[in-house]
Amino acid sequence: MAAAPVWSVDPRTGNPREQVAVEATAEEVDRVVRAAHAVRGALADRTVRSAFLRTAADLLAEAQEHVIEAADAETALGPARLTGELARTAAQLRAFAEVVDEGAFLDIHIDHEDGSRTPPWPDLRRYKIPLGVVAVYAASNFPLAFSVPGGDTASALAAGCPVVVKAHPDHPATSELCASLLRRAAARNGLPEDVVSVVHGFDAGVELVQHPLVAAAGFTGSIRGGRALFDAAAARPTPIPFHGELGSLNPVVVTAAAAAERGEQIGAGLGGSMTLGAGQFCTKPGFVLAPSGEAGDRLLKSLTETVSGTGSGVMLDHRMRDAFVAGVAERAALPDVEAPVTPGAGGEHTVSAGFLTVPAQRLAEEGPHDALLEECFGPVTVVARYDSEDEVTAVLSRLPGNLTATLQIATEEADGGAAGLLAALTPLAGRVLVNGWPTGVAVAPAQHHGGPYPATTSTSTSVGATAIERWLRPVSYQSTPDALLPPELREDNPQGLPRRVDGSRA
C-alpha cells in the first residue's frame, strides 16, 4: 500500500495547497528514532549545544519572510501575529542557550566524606543527565512557538536530548521548513542533522510514543488526543514521562468592587483577550464569574461592544470550525443560557465571536450545564452571574485544573481584602494573575505554563528556563576517584559551574 500523502491546506478556503510529504510508516519511524538515538552523544558538549541553539535562532530570523509566508498560508493567523511568534521562538532558543552556558540546570550537589555523621557520609556527587531521545508532538495553534522549533524542542536540545517531532497536520509545510533550518543549524556547528527530525501522520505519532528508544515525550493539544498518548506512554513495558498540555478553561473572577470601579475597562479587556487569535490561545479566558446587578451589567455592555466589533475569523482548520459551531450551539440551547452576542458560523469558512451568560447557581451542582465548564476552542467565553461570594466559591470548587486563573480586584482590595479569593484560585492553576489577562505567556525564568490535570499531565512547565528539567534525570556518584568523574563533578570544577558543596553555594 502506498504511503498516504500529507497535504498543506489553506484554512481560508479548505482547499489543498501542495503535497508536502507522506505519512511515516512504522519502519520509517523506527529508522528515524534509531538515527536520533545513535547521535545522542554528539550533544554532550554544552558549548556546542548553546552555539547550535543560537545558530538555529539566527537562521529562523534570517528566514523570517519565508517562514511567516508558509505559516500564514496554512494557519490564517496573519503576518502580524506570526511575526511576533517568530521573534518569541527565536528568543526562546537563545534563552535556552543562556541556560546551557550558565549550567545551573545541572543542579550539582557535592557532599564530601564525613565520618563524624551518624551514619557516616561517603563522598557523594550528584548532577543531572539527559534522558535520551525526546518525542515532541507539535501544537496546532502555535506553528512556531509550540511546534518544530518551539519550547519543547528547544528545551530538550538544551538538555542534550535528540528530538523527533511529530508534525501537526495543520501546518506540515511550515514544519518541514523549520526542521530544515534546525538541521542546517546543527550541521553548521558540527553536529549530525539527525539530532532533529520530523515525521508526519497519526499512526506515526502512536508508533513514536511506543518506540523503546524514545525516553520522554512532550505534547500540546486536545484532552482526547493527549490522554490517549499519555496512556500509551504509561502502558509501555518501560513507561516514560509524558509531559502533556491538554486543555484549559482559564477562569476569571471579577469582584463586585472591581466591577463597580472599572467594569467597562474589564469588559473591554476580556473581549480583547477572548477573541485574540480567533479564540485559539490555550490561555483564552473561557469562563468568567461576574457579579449580578448594575456594575456587572456595565461590564457586560462593554464586553458586548468589544465582541460585536470583532470581525469574523478563520480557525486553524475546518474540523475545528465545525466543532466550535456545534459546541456553542449545544451550550446556547441549555436552559437559562443567553447569548448577548451569538457565537457561531460567520460564513462558509469563518466563525463569529460571541459570549454566553448563565446564572452562577446553575453551575453550583452537577447537571447538564456542566458543558459550560468545559473548554470550547474558539472565540467564545461563558459569563456566570453571581449574587454572593458563596456562589463564587461553590462554582470554583467544581472547576477542573487550568493553566491560568485570573482575579480582577478593586484598588481597595489590594491590601489583603481579596486574599480569600486568591487562595481559592491558587489550587486551580499553574499561573494566577491579578488585574491582567492570561493570553500571552512570557518566556521568563519565573514562568510556569502548566497546571493541575487536565491542563497538564505533569507538574512541569513547558515555558521558561525550568522547562529543561523535564528531559533530565539525576545520578549520584559515590566514592568515585576524581579522574573517573564527569568534568562537571570534579573537585577543581574546571568548567566553573554553579554548585552546592557541603550544603553551601560554591
C-alpha positions in Angstrom: 0.0 0.0 0.0 1.3 3.4 -1.0 2.1 5.8 1.9 -0.7 8.4 2.5 0.2 11.9 1.2 0.5 14.8 3.6 -1.2 17.9 2.2 -0.8 21.5 3.1 -4.3 23.0 3.3 -5.5 26.6 3.1 -7.9 27.1 6.1 -9.3 30.2 4.4 -10.8 28.1 1.6 -10.4 24.5 2.8 -8.5 23.7 -0.4 -5.3 21.7 -0.6 -2.2 23.8 -1.5 0.5 21.3 -2.1 1.7 17.8 -1.1 4.4 18.3 1.4 5.4 14.8 2.5 4.0 11.3 3.0 3.0 9.8 6.3 5.7 7.8 8.0 5.4 4.1 8.2 6.3 2.1 11.3 9.6 1.2 9.7 10.4 4.8 8.9 9.6 5.9 12.5 11.9 3.2 13.7 14.7 4.3 11.4 14.3 8.0 12.5 14.3 7.2 16.2 17.3 4.9 15.9 19.2 7.5 14.0 18.4 10.1 16.7 19.4 7.6 19.4 22.7 6.9 17.7 23.8 10.6 17.7 22.8 11.5 21.3 26.4 11.6 22.3 27.1 14.4 19.9 25.1 16.8 22.1 27.3 16.2 25.2 29.4 19.3 24.7 27.5 22.2 26.3 29.4 24.8 24.3 28.4 23.2 21.1 24.8 22.8 22.2 24.5 26.5 23.1 26.1 27.5 19.8 23.7 25.3 17.9 20.7 26.9 19.6 21.9 30.4 18.8 22.5 29.4 15.2 19.0 28.0 15.0 17.6 31.3 16.3 19.7 33.2 13.7 18.6 31.0 10.8 15.0 31.3 11.9 15.2 35.1 12.0 17.0 35.2 8.6 14.3 33.1 7.0 11.5 35.1 8.6 9.8 36.2 5.4 9.5 32.6 4.1 8.6 31.1 7.4 5.8 33.6 8.0 4.5 33.3 4.5 4.3 29.5 4.9 2.7 29.6 8.3 0.1 32.2 7.3 -0.9 30.2 4.3 -1.5 27.1 6.5 -3.0 28.7 9.6 -4.5 32.1 8.6 -3.1 33.6 11.8 -1.9 36.6 9.9 1.6 38.1 9.4 1.5 40.4 12.5 0.7 37.6 14.9 3.2 35.3 13.3 6.0 37.9 13.2 5.6 38.2 17.0 5.5 34.4 17.4 8.7 34.0 15.3 10.5 36.6 17.4 9.4 34.8 20.6 10.5 31.5 19.2 14.0 32.8 18.3 14.3 34.5 21.7 13.3 31.2 23.4 16.1 29.3 21.5 18.6 32.0 22.7 17.3 31.9 26.2 17.9 28.2 26.4 21.4 28.7 25.0 22.0 31.0 28.0 20.6 28.3 30.4 23.1 25.8 28.9 26.0 28.2 29.2 25.2 29.1 32.8 24.9 25.5 33.9 22.7 25.8 36.9 20.2 23.3 35.3 22.7 20.5 36.1 21.8 21.0 39.8 25.2 19.9 41.0 25.5 18.9 44.7 28.7 17.7 46.3 28.9 16.3 49.8 32.4 15.4 50.9 33.1 12.3 53.0 32.2 13.0 56.7 32.8 10.2 59.2 31.5 12.3 62.1 27.9 11.9 60.9 25.6 9.2 62.0 25.6 7.2 59.9 28.8 8.3 58.2 28.6 10.0 54.8 30.6 8.8 51.9 31.7 11.2 49.2 28.6 11.8 47.1 28.4 13.9 43.9 25.1 14.4 42.1 24.1 16.1 38.9 21.5 15.7 36.1 22.0 13.9 32.7 19.8 13.8 29.6 17.1 11.2 29.3 17.7 10.3 25.6 15.5 10.7 22.6 12.5 13.0 23.2 9.3 12.8 21.1 7.6 16.2 20.6 4.0 16.5 19.4 3.5 19.9 17.7 0.6 22.2 18.5 -2.0 23.4 16.0 -2.4 26.9 17.3 1.3 27.9 17.5 3.0 26.7 14.3 6.4 28.1 15.6 6.5 28.6 19.4 4.9 25.3 20.3 5.8 23.3 17.2 9.0 22.1 15.4 11.3 25.0 16.6 9.3 25.6 19.8 9.8 25.3 23.5 9.7 21.5 23.8 12.3 21.1 21.1 14.5 23.9 22.4 14.4 22.7 26.0 15.1 19.1 25.0 18.0 20.0 22.8 19.3 22.3 25.6 19.2 19.3 27.9 21.3 17.3 25.4 18.4 15.2 24.1 17.9 14.5 20.3 14.3 15.3 19.2 11.9 13.6 16.9 8.9 15.9 16.2 5.5 14.6 15.1 4.4 17.5 12.9 0.9 18.8 13.3 -1.3 18.2 10.1 -2.4 21.8 10.1 1.0 23.2 9.1 3.2 20.5 7.5 5.0 22.8 5.1 5.9 25.1 7.9 7.1 22.2 10.0 9.3 20.9 7.1 10.8 24.4 6.6 11.6 24.9 10.3 13.0 21.4 10.5 15.4 22.1 7.6 16.6 25.3 9.4 17.2 23.4 12.7 19.1 20.6 10.8 21.2 23.2 9.0 22.0 24.9 12.3 23.2 21.5 13.6 25.4 20.9 10.6 27.0 24.4 10.9 28.0 23.5 14.4 29.5 20.2 13.5 26.5 18.2 14.8 24.7 15.4 12.9 21.5 16.6 11.4 19.7 13.6 13.0 19.7 15.5 16.3 16.4 16.9 15.0 13.9 15.0 12.8 10.3 15.3 11.7 7.7 12.6 11.0 4.1 13.0 9.8 0.9 11.0 10.3 -1.4 9.9 13.1 -0.1 6.4 13.1 3.5 7.7 13.2 2.6 9.6 16.4 1.4 6.4 18.1 4.5 4.5 16.9 6.7 7.3 18.3 5.4 7.2 21.8 5.6 3.4 21.9 9.2 3.2 20.5 11.5 1.6 23.0 14.3 4.1 22.3 12.1 7.1 23.0 12.8 8.2 26.6 10.2 11.0 27.1 7.5 12.9 25.3 6.1 16.5 25.2 2.6 17.2 23.8 0.4 20.2 23.3 -3.1 19.5 22.0 -6.6 18.2 22.9 -7.6 16.3 26.1 -8.7 13.3 24.0 -5.5 13.0 21.9 -3.2 13.8 24.8 -4.8 11.4 27.2 -4.6 8.6 24.6 -0.8 9.2 24.2 -0.3 9.6 27.9 -2.0 6.2 28.5 0.2 4.6 25.8 3.3 6.1 27.4 2.3 4.6 30.7 1.4 1.2 29.3 4.8 0.6 27.7 6.9 -2.2 29.1 9.2 0.6 30.2 6.9 3.6 31.0 8.2 7.0 30.1 7.5 10.6 31.2 4.7 12.2 29.2 4.5 16.0 29.6 1.2 16.9 28.0 -0.7 20.2 27.8 -4.3 19.1 27.2 -6.9 21.8 27.8 -7.8 24.7 30.0 -10.8 26.9 30.8 -8.7 29.7 32.4 -11.4 31.0 34.8 -11.7 34.7 35.7 -13.3 36.0 38.9 -14.4 39.7 38.9 -15.1 41.0 42.3 -18.2 43.2 42.9 -15.9 46.1 43.9 -13.8 45.7 40.7 -16.9 45.7 38.5 -18.0 48.9 40.3 -14.6 50.6 40.0 -13.8 49.7 36.3 -16.4 47.5 34.8 -16.2 49.0 31.4 -12.4 48.5 31.3 -12.7 44.9 32.5 -15.3 44.2 29.8 -13.2 45.6 27.1 -10.1 43.7 28.3 -12.0 40.5 28.5 -13.3 40.9 24.9 -9.9 41.6 23.6 -8.4 38.6 25.3 -11.0 36.0 24.5 -11.1 36.9 20.8 -7.3 37.1 20.3 -6.2 34.8 17.6 -9.9 33.8 16.9 -10.0 32.5 20.5 -7.4 29.8 19.8 -5.0 30.6 22.6 -4.5 27.9 25.2 -4.8 30.6 27.8 -8.0 32.2 26.5 -10.3 33.2 29.4 -13.2 30.8 28.7 -15.2 31.2 31.9 -15.9 34.3 33.9 -17.6 34.8 37.3 -19.1 38.4 37.2 -21.5 40.0 39.7 -25.1 40.5 39.1 -26.5 44.0 39.3 -25.8 47.3 37.7 -22.0 47.1 37.9 -22.0 43.7 36.3 -24.4 45.0 33.6 -22.0 47.7 32.7 -19.2 45.2 32.4 -21.4 43.1 30.0 -22.3 46.1 28.0 -18.6 46.9 27.4 -17.9 43.2 26.6 -20.8 43.3 24.1 -19.5 46.3 22.3 -16.0 44.9 22.1 -17.0 41.5 20.9 -19.6 42.9 18.4 -16.8 45.0 16.9 -14.7 41.9 16.2 -14.9 40.7 12.7 -15.3 37.1 11.6 -12.2 35.0 11.9 -10.7 31.9 10.2 -9.9 29.0 12.5 -6.9 26.7 12.0 -8.9 24.1 10.1 -12.5 23.3 9.2 -12.7 20.4 11.7 -12.1 22.9 14.5 -14.5 25.4 12.9 -17.3 22.8 12.8 -16.6 21.7 16.4 -16.8 25.3 17.5 -20.1 25.9 15.8 -21.6 22.7 17.2 -20.2 23.3 20.6 -21.6 26.9 21.1 -24.9 25.8 19.7 -25.2 23.0 22.2 -24.3 25.3 25.1 -26.6 28.1 24.0 -29.5 25.7 23.9 -29.3 25.0 27.7 -32.0 26.4 30.0 -31.3 29.9 31.3 -28.4 30.4 29.0 -28.5 33.7 26.9 -26.3 34.9 24.1 -25.9 38.7 24.2 -23.6 38.3 21.2 -24.3 35.0 19.4 -21.2 33.0 18.6 -21.1 30.6 15.7 -20.6 30.4 11.9 -19.5 33.7 10.4 -19.6 32.3 6.9 -18.7 29.2 4.9 -15.1 29.2 6.2 -15.2 31.6 9.2 -16.6 31.9 12.7 -18.1 34.9 14.6 -17.1 35.7 18.1 -19.7 35.9 21.0 -20.4 35.1 24.6 -23.0 33.3 26.7 -24.4 34.2 30.1 -25.9 32.0 32.8 -26.9 32.4 36.4 -24.0 31.0 38.6 -26.4 29.0 40.7 -27.0 26.8 37.6 -23.3 25.7 37.9 -23.1 25.1 41.6 -24.2 21.4 41.3 -23.7 18.7 38.7 -26.1 18.8 35.8 -26.5 19.5 32.0 -24.9 22.9 32.5 -21.5 21.2 33.2 -20.8 21.6 29.5 -20.3 25.3 30.3 -17.3 24.2 32.5 -15.6 22.5 29.6 -13.2 24.3 27.2 -14.8 25.4 23.9 -11.9 26.1 21.5 -12.6 29.3 19.6 -13.8 32.9 20.2 -16.4 32.4 23.0 -16.5 32.8 26.7 -19.1 32.0 29.3 -20.1 34.7 31.9 -21.7 33.3 35.0 -23.5 36.0 37.0 -23.3 35.5 40.8 -25.2 37.1 43.7 -22.8 36.2 46.5 -19.3 35.2 47.2 -20.6 31.8 48.4 -21.8 31.2 44.9 -18.4 32.0 43.6 -16.8 29.6 46.0 -19.3 26.8 45.1 -18.6 27.2 41.4 -14.9 27.3 41.8 -15.0 24.1 43.7 -16.3 22.3 40.7 -13.7 23.6 38.1 -11.1 21.3 36.7 -7.4 22.1 36.6 -6.2 25.0 34.5 -3.2 26.7 33.0 -4.3 30.1 34.4 -6.7 31.7 36.8 -7.4 35.4 37.0 -8.7 37.7 39.7 -9.9 41.2 38.9 -10.0 43.3 42.0 -10.5 46.9 43.0 -7.9 49.2 44.4 -9.3 48.9 47.9 -8.9 45.1 47.8 -5.2 45.1 47.0 -4.3 45.5 50.7 -5.5 41.9 51.5 -9.2 42.1 51.1 -9.1 39.7 48.1 -6.8 37.2 49.8 -9.5 34.6 50.3 -10.5 34.6 46.6 -6.8 34.4 45.6 -6.4 31.4 47.9 -9.4 29.7 46.3 -8.0 30.2 42.8 -4.5 29.1 43.5 -5.2 25.3 43.7 -6.9 25.5 40.2 -4.0 26.7 38.1 -0.3 26.9 37.4 -0.3 30.7 36.9 -2.5 33.1 38.9 -3.0 36.6 37.6 -4.3 39.7 39.4 -5.8 42.5 37.2 -4.3 41.2 34.0 -5.3 38.8 31.2 -3.8 35.4 30.6 -3.3 35.4 26.9 0.4 35.9 26.3 3.0 33.7 28.1 6.3 35.5 28.9 9.4 33.4 28.3 10.9 34.2 31.7 12.8 32.2 34.3 9.9 32.5 36.8 7.2 31.5 34.3 5.1 28.4 34.9 3.0 27.2 31.9 1.2 24.1 33.3 -1.4 23.3 35.9 -3.4 20.5 37.5 -4.9 17.9 35.3 -6.4 18.2 32.6 -4.4 21.3 32.0 -1.2 19.2 32.0 -0.3 15.6 32.8 2.7 16.6 35.0 3.7 19.3 37.4 6.3 20.7 35.0 6.3 23.9 32.9 6.6 23.9 29.1 7.7 27.6 29.1 10.6 29.3 30.8 14.1 28.1 31.9 12.9 25.3 34.1 11.2 23.5 31.2 14.6 21.9 30.6 14.1 19.9 33.8 11.6 17.6 32.0 14.3 16.0 30.0 16.8 15.3 32.7 17.3 12.7 35.5 19.6 12.9 38.5 22.5 10.5 39.1 24.9 10.3 42.0 28.5 9.1 42.1 29.7 7.6 45.4 33.3 7.4 46.5 34.5 7.8 42.8 38.1 8.7 42.0 38.3 12.3 40.7 39.8 11.2 37.4 36.8 8.9 36.7 34.2 11.6 37.4 32.4 13.6 34.8 34.2 17.0 34.4 31.1 18.7 36.0 31.7 16.9 39.3 35.4 17.0 39.6 36.9 18.7 42.7 38.6 21.6 40.9 35.4 22.5 39.0 37.2 23.1 35.7 34.1 24.4 34.0 33.3 27.0 36.7 29.8 25.7 37.2 27.5 26.8 39.9 27.1 24.1 42.5 26.3 23.4 46.2 29.2 21.9 48.1 28.7 20.6 51.7 25.4 22.5 51.8 26.8 25.9 50.7 26.8 27.6 47.3 30.2 27.4 45.7 
